[in-house]
């Protein structure tokens, strides 16, 4: 079921993408057969949020914020397409479920999942979003991102307990993140879902900044029994994906 205002916003973006010199509210409403008053309200809101810009003669054009959104989308698609073959190799090697995720504002978004025939049930699926502080992938982002960005995220973070293992104290999480930074990978010890143990590692882009995280997840006992082997293959795979997109790790 579509939401009318959301559909109208998309139509405005599509229309303006074909008119680089811009259109007035009257022209937009005429082209899209929309009421001029609601068109004005939508355009004004998008202007305030930075998704549209306006020139001296009141013509609306696509705004700079869409460049940021579009770039992030392109990076996600590129990293996913480049990474999937390596993720499949990792899954074959560790015989556990493998994930890839990117950062979206203050949450994690899964962009790939490679199931194993003995995968356990999990709510994590491509397109789904999860908090950063209680997932291996999310904690990898927190551990390996620049300190100022991490501090900003932690300042805004609301800690909710999902299981008996969920860390809900900031100082405890920060100690854990320092350990992850030193060892090169992050751990989720049944913190988001009971019984699920996850190991996660960073993937870097051409600018030397972390762009994605990959992980392996499975039942805790099974993962712990082969932890050293899994960590070795996980880090190797993260390095190969980083290399495939021309990335490197810039010192923090």
C-alpha positions in Angstrom: 0.0 0.0 0.0 1.6 3.3 -1.1 1.5 6.6 0.9 0.2 9.4 -1.3 2.6 12.1 -0.1 5.6 9.7 -0.5 4.6 8.9 -4.0 4.3 12.6 -4.8 7.8 13.3 -3.5 9.2 10.6 -5.7 7.4 12.0 -8.7 8.8 15.4 -8.0 12.3 14.0 -7.8 11.8 12.1 -11.1 10.3 15.2 -12.8 13.1 17.5 -11.7 15.8 15.0 -12.7 14.7 15.7 -16.3 14.7 19.5 -15.8 18.1 20.6 -14.7 17.2 24.3 -15.1 14.4 23.8 -12.6 10.6 24.3 -12.5 8.2 26.5 -10.6 5.6 25.2 -8.2 3.0 26.0 -10.8 4.9 24.0 -13.5 5.5 21.1 -11.2 1.8 20.9 -10.2 0.7 21.1 -13.8 3.2 18.4 -15.0 2.2 16.0 -12.3 -1.5 17.0 -12.1 -1.3 17.8 -8.4 -3.0 20.6 -6.4 -0.8 23.7 -6.4 -1.1 24.2 -2.6 0.0 20.6 -1.7 2.8 20.9 -4.3 4.0 24.1 -2.6 4.0 22.5 0.8 5.9 19.4 -0.4 8.5 21.5 -2.3 8.9 23.9 0.7 9.6 20.9 3.1 12.1 19.3 0.7 13.8 22.7 0.3 14.1 23.1 4.1 15.6 19.5 4.4 18.1 20.2 1.6 16.6 17.8 -0.9 15.7 20.6 -3.2 17.2 24.0 -3.9 15.6 27.2 -5.3 17.0 29.9 -7.5 16.3 33.7 -7.6 13.2 33.2 -9.9 11.6 30.6 -7.6 12.5 27.6 -9.7 13.1 24.4 -7.8 16.0 22.0 -8.7 17.3 18.9 -7.1 19.3 19.6 -3.9 22.8 18.7 -2.8 21.6 16.3 -0.1 20.4 13.9 -2.9 24.1 13.6 -4.0 24.9 12.3 -0.5 22.0 9.8 -0.6 22.7 8.7 -4.1 26.4 8.3 -3.5 25.7 6.1 -0.4 23.3 4.0 -2.5 25.8 3.5 -5.2 28.5 2.6 -2.7 26.2 0.0 -1.1 25.3 -1.5 -4.5 29.0 -1.6 -5.5 30.2 -3.1 -2.3 27.5 -5.7 -2.3 28.1 -6.7 -5.9 31.9 -6.8 -5.4 31.6 -8.6 -2.1 29.1 -11.4 -2.7 31.5 -13.8 -4.4 33.9 -13.4 -1.5 31.0 -13.9 1.0 30.1 -17.1 -0.7 33.6 -18.4 -0.4 33.6 -17.4 3.3 30.3 -19.2 3.8 31.8 -22.4 2.2 34.8 -22.1 4.4 33.2 -21.5 7.8 29.9 -23.3 7.1 27.9 -20.6 8.9 25.6 -17.8 7.8 27.5 -14.7 6.4 26.2 -11.1 6.3 27.2 -7.8 4.9 25.8 -4.4 6.2 26.3 -0.7 5.8 25.7 2.2 8.1 22.6 4.3 7.6 22.4 7.3 10.0 22.6 5.7 13.4 21.5 2.2 12.4 22.8 -0.9 10.6 21.2 -1.9 7.3 21.8 -5.5 6.0 22.6 -5.5 2.2 23.6 -9.2 1.8 23.0 -12.6 3.5 24.5 -15.9 2.4 22.7 -18.8 4.1 24.3 -22.1 5.0 22.4 -25.3 5.0 22.6 -25.5 8.7 21.8 -21.9 9.3 19.9 -21.0 12.5 16.8 -18.8 12.5 17.5 -15.1 12.7 15.5 -11.9 12.2 18.4 -10.4 10.2 17.5 -10.1 6.5 18.7 -7.9 3.6 17.0 -4.5 4.0 16.3 -4.9 7.7 17.7 -2.4 10.2 19.2 -3.1 13.6 20.9 -1.1 16.4 24.7 -0.7 16.4 25.5 -1.4 20.1 24.1 -4.9 20.3 25.2 -6.5 16.9 28.6 -7.6 15.8 28.3 -5.7 12.5 27.2 -2.6 14.4 29.9 -2.8 17.0 32.4 -3.2 14.1 31.3 0.2 12.8 31.5 1.8 16.2 35.0 0.3 16.8 36.6 1.2 13.5 35.0 4.5 12.6 36.7 7.9 13.5 36.4 8.8 17.1 34.5 12.0 16.7 31.8 10.2 14.7 31.6 7.4 17.2 31.2 9.9 20.1 28.4 11.6 18.3 26.6 8.3 17.7 27.0 7.2 21.3 25.8 10.6 22.6 22.5 10.0 20.8 22.2 6.3 21.5 19.3 4.8 23.4 20.3 1.5 25.0 17.5 -1.1 24.9 17.9 -4.6 26.4 17.1 -7.3 23.8 18.5 -10.3 25.7 20.1 -11.0 29.1 23.5 -10.4 27.5 22.7 -7.0 25.9 25.2 -4.3 27.0 23.2 -1.2 28.1 26.0 0.8 29.8 28.0 3.2 27.6 31.3 2.8 29.6 31.1 -1.0 29.3 30.5 -0.7 25.6 33.4 1.7 25.1 35.8 -0.7 26.8 34.6 -3.5 24.5 35.1 -1.3 21.4 38.7 -0.6 22.4 39.3 -4.3 22.6 37.7 -4.8 19.2 39.8 -2.1 17.7 43.0 -3.7 19.0 42.1 -7.2 17.9 40.7 -6.3 14.5 37.2 -7.7 14.8 34.0 -7.3 16.8 31.9 -9.8 18.8 28.2 -10.1 19.5 27.7 -12.6 22.3 24.0 -13.3 22.2 23.3 -9.6 22.6 20.7 -9.1 20.0 19.2 -12.6 19.7 19.4 -15.5 22.2 21.8 -18.3 21.1 23.3 -16.3 18.2 27.1 -15.6 18.4 28.6 -13.3 15.8 32.0 -12.2 14.6 32.4 -9.1 12.4 35.1 -7.3 10.6 35.4 -3.9 8.7 35.6 -3.3 5.0 37.3 -0.1 3.9 36.7 2.1 0.8 39.1 4.0 -1.5 39.2 7.0 1.0 40.5 4.7 3.8 37.3 5.0 5.8 35.1 2.0 6.8 32.3 1.5 4.2 30.8 -1.9 5.3 31.1 -4.7 7.7 30.9 -8.4 7.2 30.1 -11.1 9.7 29.7 -14.8 10.3 27.0 -15.9 12.8 25.8 -19.2 14.2 25.0 -21.1 17.5 27.4 -20.0 20.2 28.9 -23.4 21.1 29.6 -24.2 17.4 31.1 -20.8 16.7 33.3 -20.8 19.8 34.6 -24.3 19.0 36.1 -22.9 15.7 36.5 -19.3 16.6 40.2 -19.0 15.7 39.6 -20.5 12.2 36.5 -18.4 11.6 38.3 -15.2 12.6 41.2 -15.9 10.3 38.9 -16.5 7.3 36.7 -13.6 8.2 39.6 -11.1 8.3 41.0 -12.6 5.1 37.7 -12.1 3.4 37.2 -8.5 4.7 40.7 -7.7 3.3 39.9 -9.2 -0.1 36.7 -7.2 -0.4 38.5 -4.0 0.6 41.2 -4.8 -2.0 38.5 -5.4 -4.7 37.0 -2.0 -4.3 40.4 -0.2 -4.1 40.2 0.4 -0.4 42.7 0.6 2.4 42.6 1.3 6.1 43.5 4.9 7.0 45.0 5.2 10.5 42.5 6.6 13.0 
